[in-house]
Amino acid sequence: MDNTNYTIKSIPAEDRPQEKLLKYGASVLTNSELIAVVLRTGSKKENVIMLAQRLLMEDGKGLRNISEGTLENFKKYKGINNVKAAKLLAVVELSKRISTLKIDKIKITSPNDAAIVMMEELRYCKKEYFKIIILDTKNNIIKVPQISEGSLNSSIVHPREVFIEAIKSSSSSIILVHNHPSGEVEPSHEDIVLTNRLVECGKIIGIKVIDHIIIGDGIFFSFKEDGLI
């Protein structure tokens, strides 16, 4: 059987992902083309771009299929072996680590600023993570420590753990942040109760809770914007 039509060489040179990246930069590539650059080759039945598109199209989840992928899941695809799966996992981990670097010396002037900082790190998480953005007196980010992992409730998120990090950093204000794995951002009753509790504790300690941001899939909810703080 002639598989020529399935090879990357059947694509005009100027349209091949790696060549496009080198000539025009990574920003012009589609998601599937960027994944194709990482994988390099496809299988006997499909070229690497087709393979990348199939990765993204499954269940209509797009990049979530990459960010949530595991070694076993990736290897289910014809054309992805241990080496290619390892490359994808490495890309995901690097993107997470790079996203944490972006918080350095960033000034928070609005709920949107805080959401942008945390969105890519939290939007694809399958578990709930509760973090705090610790700010200096000029609202620059000092650090963003994780406080808890798992369902958000008062037994897991204790004021002591929330404020000890801010106290250590001599911060006068913090922003609460957590994600909803469902992708929706409507605050639950528990979210509201916990927020009110932490706001009151902050008043006693002298560290202001200026907002609570809930991160969803590309969207966010701000307690401050909604008048809940």
VOTI-682941 format. One record per residue (C-alpha): x negated, y, z negated; residue number from 1. Coordinates in Angstrom, 3 decimals. Layout:
// VOTI-682941
+----------+----------+----------+-----+
!       xx !       yy !       zz ! num !
+----------+----------+----------+-----+
!        X !        Y !        Z ! NUM !
...
+----------+----------+----------+-----+
// end
This chain:
// VOTI-682941
+----------+----------+----------+-----+
!       xx !       yy !       zz ! num !
+----------+----------+----------+-----+
!    0.000 !    0.000 !    0.000 !   1 !
!   -1.285 !    3.466 !    0.916 !   2 !
!   -1.352 !    5.665 !   -2.191 !   3 !
!   -2.911 !    8.685 !   -0.514 !   4 !
!    0.188 !   10.812 !   -1.004 !   5 !
!   -0.035 !   10.304 !   -4.747 !   6 !
!   -3.565 !   11.561 !   -5.232 !   7 !
!   -4.501 !   15.078 !   -6.291 !   8 !
!   -6.524 !   15.320 !   -3.083 !   9 !
!   -3.288 !   15.332 !   -1.104 !  10 !
!   -2.638 !   18.793 !   -2.569 !  11 !
!   -4.309 !   21.730 !   -0.770 !  12 !
!   -7.541 !   22.635 !   -2.558 !  13 !
!   -6.375 !   26.129 !   -3.457 !  14 !
!   -3.279 !   24.700 !   -5.183 !  15 !
!   -5.062 !   22.123 !   -7.329 !  16 !
!   -4.861 !   23.000 !  -11.047 !  17 !
!   -8.574 !   23.066 !  -11.804 !  18 !
!   -9.401 !   25.128 !   -8.729 !  19 !
!   -6.577 !   27.576 !   -9.494 !  20 !
!   -7.800 !   27.934 !  -13.071 !  21 !
!  -11.366 !   28.650 !  -11.994 !  22 !
!  -10.284 !   31.168 !   -9.370 !  23 !
!   -7.398 !   32.973 !  -11.058 !  24 !
!   -7.630 !   32.090 !  -14.759 !  25 !
!   -5.640 !   29.778 !  -17.019 !  26 !
!   -2.746 !   32.224 !  -17.454 !  27 !
!   -1.439 !   31.644 !  -13.923 !  28 !
!   -1.051 !   27.881 !  -14.413 !  29 !
!    2.243 !   26.256 !  -15.325 !  30 !
!    2.471 !   24.000 !  -18.374 !  31 !
!    2.280 !   20.906 !  -16.194 !  32 !
!   -0.791 !   22.255 !  -14.391 !  33 !
!   -2.554 !   22.996 !  -17.676 !  34 !
!   -1.860 !   19.451 !  -18.865 !  35 !
!   -3.085 !   18.156 !  -15.511 !  36 !
!   -6.429 !   19.916 !  -16.052 !  37 !
!   -6.784 !   18.096 !  -19.379 !  38 !
!   -5.785 !   14.663 !  -18.032 !  39 !
!   -7.671 !   15.047 !  -14.716 !  40 !
!   -6.197 !   11.918 !  -13.077 !  41 !
!   -2.810 !   10.273 !  -12.751 !  42 !
!   -1.999 !    6.694 !  -11.803 !  43 !
!   -1.672 !    4.701 !   -8.594 !  44 !
!    1.966 !    5.707 !   -8.330 !  45 !
!    1.779 !    9.409 !   -9.174 !  46 !
!   -0.788 !   12.185 !   -9.169 !  47 !
!   -1.783 !   13.951 !  -12.352 !  48 !
!    0.653 !   16.838 !  -11.861 !  49 !
!    3.539 !   14.409 !  -11.492 !  50 !
!    2.394 !   12.609 !  -14.632 !  51 !
!    2.210 !   15.911 !  -16.523 !  52 !
!    5.691 !   16.879 !  -15.350 !  53 !
!    7.061 !   13.542 !  -16.544 !  54 !
!    5.483 !   14.132 !  -19.945 !  55 !
!    7.236 !   17.482 !  -20.222 !  56 !
!   10.579 !   16.426 !  -18.768 !  57 !
!   11.348 !   13.489 !  -21.061 !  58 !
!   14.462 !   14.287 !  -23.128 !  59 !
!   14.196 !   17.882 !  -21.922 !  60 !
!   11.828 !   18.715 !  -24.771 !  61 !
!    9.053 !   20.350 !  -22.759 !  62 !
!    5.918 !   21.199 !  -24.712 !  63 !
!    7.455 !   19.673 !  -27.827 !  64 !
!    6.631 !   16.283 !  -26.271 !  65 !
!    2.977 !   17.301 !  -26.390 !  66 !
!    2.936 !   18.981 !  -29.799 !  67 !
!    4.780 !   16.072 !  -31.438 !  68 !
!    3.030 !   13.337 !  -29.468 !  69 !
!    1.203 !   10.438 !  -31.039 !  70 !
!   -1.392 !    8.043 !  -29.675 !  71 !
!    1.272 !    5.357 !  -29.271 !  72 !
!    3.761 !    7.678 !  -27.563 !  73 !
!    1.246 !    9.016 !  -25.063 !  74 !
!    0.044 !    5.529 !  -24.139 !  75 !
!    3.575 !    4.534 !  -23.159 !  76 !
!    3.097 !    6.577 !  -19.996 !  77 !
!    1.589 !    4.799 !  -17.029 !  78 !
!   -1.734 !    6.496 !  -16.334 !  79 !
!   -2.504 !    7.539 !  -19.934 !  80 !
!   -5.094 !    5.437 !  -21.723 !  81 !
!   -6.877 !    5.926 !  -25.050 !  82 !
!   -9.237 !    8.543 !  -23.606 !  83 !
!   -6.475 !   10.683 !  -22.101 !  84 !
!   -4.290 !   10.340 !  -25.183 !  85 !
!   -7.225 !   11.427 !  -27.340 !  86 !
!   -7.687 !   14.523 !  -25.152 !  87 !
!   -4.042 !   15.505 !  -25.594 !  88 !
!   -4.210 !   14.996 !  -29.359 !  89 !
!   -7.377 !   17.078 !  -29.508 !  90 !
!   -5.720 !   19.907 !  -27.556 !  91 !
!   -2.750 !   19.915 !  -29.938 !  92 !
!   -4.977 !   20.018 !  -33.017 !  93 !
!   -7.154 !   22.786 !  -31.565 !  94 !
!   -4.070 !   24.875 !  -30.754 !  95 !
!   -2.905 !   24.552 !  -34.369 !  96 !
!   -6.284 !   25.604 !  -35.691 !  97 !
!   -6.559 !   28.491 !  -33.253 !  98 !
!   -3.107 !   29.714 !  -34.289 !  99 !
!   -4.340 !   30.068 !  -37.868 ! 100 !
!   -7.269 !   32.218 !  -36.706 ! 101 !
!   -4.861 !   34.750 !  -35.213 ! 102 !
!   -3.714 !   35.841 !  -38.652 ! 103 !
!   -7.067 !   37.475 !  -39.407 ! 104 !
!   -6.770 !   41.261 !  -39.868 ! 105 !
!   -3.261 !   41.459 !  -38.500 ! 106 !
!   -1.021 !   44.210 !  -39.820 ! 107 !
!    2.608 !   43.339 !  -40.509 ! 108 !
!    4.915 !   46.234 !  -39.672 ! 109 !
!    8.142 !   44.348 !  -39.019 ! 110 !
!    9.798 !   40.930 !  -39.435 ! 111 !
!    8.998 !   40.282 !  -35.779 ! 112 !
!    5.266 !   40.657 !  -36.494 ! 113 !
!    5.459 !   37.998 !  -39.210 ! 114 !
!    7.501 !   35.690 !  -36.981 ! 115 !
!    5.028 !   35.990 !  -34.113 ! 116 !
!    2.145 !   35.071 !  -36.414 ! 117 !
!    3.857 !   31.922 !  -37.685 ! 118 !
!    5.991 !   30.809 !  -34.725 ! 119 !
!    3.611 !   28.549 !  -32.800 ! 120 !
!    2.296 !   26.885 !  -35.939 ! 121 !
!    5.734 !   26.008 !  -37.343 ! 122 !
!    8.269 !   25.817 !  -34.506 ! 123 !
!    7.496 !   22.198 !  -33.541 ! 124 !
!    6.989 !   20.748 !  -37.049 ! 125 !
!    9.139 !   17.736 !  -37.900 ! 126 !
!    9.000 !   18.498 !  -41.640 ! 127 !
!    9.790 !   21.666 !  -43.537 ! 128 !
!    6.743 !   23.639 !  -44.618 ! 129 !
!    6.893 !   26.540 !  -47.042 ! 130 !
!    4.140 !   29.133 !  -46.774 ! 131 !
!    3.544 !   32.674 !  -47.962 ! 132 !
!    1.949 !   35.542 !  -46.090 ! 133 !
!   -0.196 !   37.404 !  -48.601 ! 134 !
!   -0.653 !   41.072 !  -47.767 ! 135 !
!   -3.048 !   43.776 !  -48.916 ! 136 !
!   -1.945 !   47.303 !  -49.802 ! 137 !
!   -1.934 !   48.286 !  -46.108 ! 138 !
!    0.178 !   45.245 !  -45.123 ! 139 !
!   -2.758 !   43.482 !  -43.480 ! 140 !
!   -2.697 !   39.715 !  -43.808 ! 141 !
!   -5.131 !   38.362 !  -46.386 ! 142 !
!   -4.259 !   34.695 !  -45.948 ! 143 !
!   -1.336 !   32.318 !  -45.429 ! 144 !
!   -1.479 !   29.425 !  -47.890 ! 145 !
!    0.894 !   26.471 !  -47.757 ! 146 !
!    2.950 !   26.062 !  -50.914 ! 147 !
!    4.968 !   22.926 !  -50.251 ! 148 !
!    5.917 !   20.283 !  -47.716 ! 149 !
!    9.336 !   18.705 !  -47.508 ! 150 !
!   12.936 !   19.785 !  -48.053 ! 151 !
!   13.133 !   23.275 !  -49.483 ! 152 !
!   14.491 !   23.378 !  -53.015 ! 153 !
!   13.642 !   24.891 !  -56.365 ! 154 !
!   12.093 !   21.689 !  -57.689 ! 155 !
!    9.494 !   21.644 !  -54.896 ! 156 !
!    8.907 !   25.399 !  -54.512 ! 157 !
!    8.059 !   26.670 !  -57.974 ! 158 !
!    7.389 !   30.385 !  -58.625 ! 159 !
!    4.123 !   29.481 !  -60.305 ! 160 !
!    2.695 !   27.990 !  -57.090 ! 161 !
!    4.092 !   30.844 !  -54.999 ! 162 !
!    2.641 !   33.717 !  -56.994 ! 163 !
!   -0.648 !   32.247 !  -58.219 ! 164 !
!   -2.176 !   32.627 !  -54.747 ! 165 !
!   -1.013 !   36.227 !  -54.502 ! 166 !
!   -2.362 !   36.996 !  -57.964 ! 167 !
!   -5.747 !   35.500 !  -57.065 ! 168 !
!   -5.860 !   37.739 !  -53.994 ! 169 !
!   -4.830 !   40.864 !  -55.951 ! 170 !
!   -1.885 !   41.257 !  -53.594 ! 171 !
!    1.043 !   43.570 !  -54.290 ! 172 !
!    3.423 !   41.997 !  -51.765 ! 173 !
!    4.153 !   38.734 !  -49.984 ! 174 !
!    6.404 !   37.367 !  -47.250 ! 175 !
!    8.013 !   33.969 !  -47.690 ! 176 !
!    8.026 !   31.733 !  -44.608 ! 177 !
!    9.428 !   28.306 !  -43.900 ! 178 !
!   10.618 !   26.374 !  -40.863 ! 179 !
!   13.751 !   24.448 !  -39.987 ! 180 !
!   12.863 !   21.272 !  -38.008 ! 181 !
!   16.341 !   21.370 !  -36.454 ! 182 !
!   15.303 !   24.487 !  -34.558 ! 183 !
!   18.225 !   26.465 !  -35.999 ! 184 !
!   17.554 !   29.353 !  -38.383 ! 185 !
!   20.754 !   29.920 !  -40.340 ! 186 !
!   19.715 !   30.011 !  -44.030 ! 187 !
!   21.138 !   27.295 !  -46.239 ! 188 !
!   22.636 !   27.929 !  -49.670 ! 189 !
!   19.430 !   26.545 !  -51.165 ! 190 !
!   17.357 !   28.945 !  -49.036 ! 191 !
!   19.311 !   31.899 !  -50.403 ! 192 !
!   19.222 !   30.734 !  -54.026 ! 193 !
!   15.476 !   30.107 !  -53.903 ! 194 !
!   14.804 !   33.448 !  -52.214 ! 195 !
!   16.752 !   35.346 !  -54.862 ! 196 !
!   14.896 !   33.502 !  -57.597 ! 197 !
!   11.498 !   34.332 !  -56.115 ! 198 !
!   12.457 !   37.975 !  -55.553 ! 199 !
!   13.411 !   38.320 !  -59.225 ! 200 !
!   10.221 !   36.586 !  -60.356 ! 201 !
!    8.225 !   38.942 !  -58.160 ! 202 !
!    9.816 !   41.954 !  -59.802 ! 203 !
!    8.756 !   40.683 !  -63.231 ! 204 !
!    5.206 !   39.901 !  -62.119 ! 205 !
!    4.807 !   43.064 !  -60.055 ! 206 !
!    4.412 !   41.391 !  -56.674 ! 207 !
!    7.119 !   42.382 !  -54.204 ! 208 !
!    8.755 !   39.795 !  -51.960 ! 209 !
!    9.394 !   41.944 !  -48.909 ! 210 !
!   10.985 !   39.301 !  -46.660 ! 211 !
!   11.725 !   35.643 !  -46.110 ! 212 !
!   11.298 !   34.432 !  -42.525 ! 213 !
!   12.879 !   31.197 !  -41.307 ! 214 !
!   11.191 !   29.848 !  -38.191 ! 215 !
!   13.195 !   27.880 !  -35.634 ! 216 !
!   12.466 !   26.773 !  -32.092 ! 217 !
!   11.465 !   30.087 !  -30.540 ! 218 !
!   13.809 !   32.057 !  -32.818 ! 219 !
!   13.631 !   33.348 !  -36.367 ! 220 !
!   15.800 !   34.689 !  -39.185 ! 221 !
!   14.758 !   37.578 !  -41.419 ! 222 !
!   16.353 !   37.952 !  -44.859 ! 223 !
!   15.318 !   41.616 !  -44.800 ! 224 !
!   16.900 !   42.333 !  -41.419 ! 225 !
!   20.097 !   40.593 !  -42.513 ! 226 !
!   20.294 !   42.587 !  -45.734 ! 227 !
!   19.705 !   39.598 !  -48.009 ! 228 !
!   16.604 !   41.168 !  -49.584 ! 229 !
+----------+----------+----------+-----+
// end
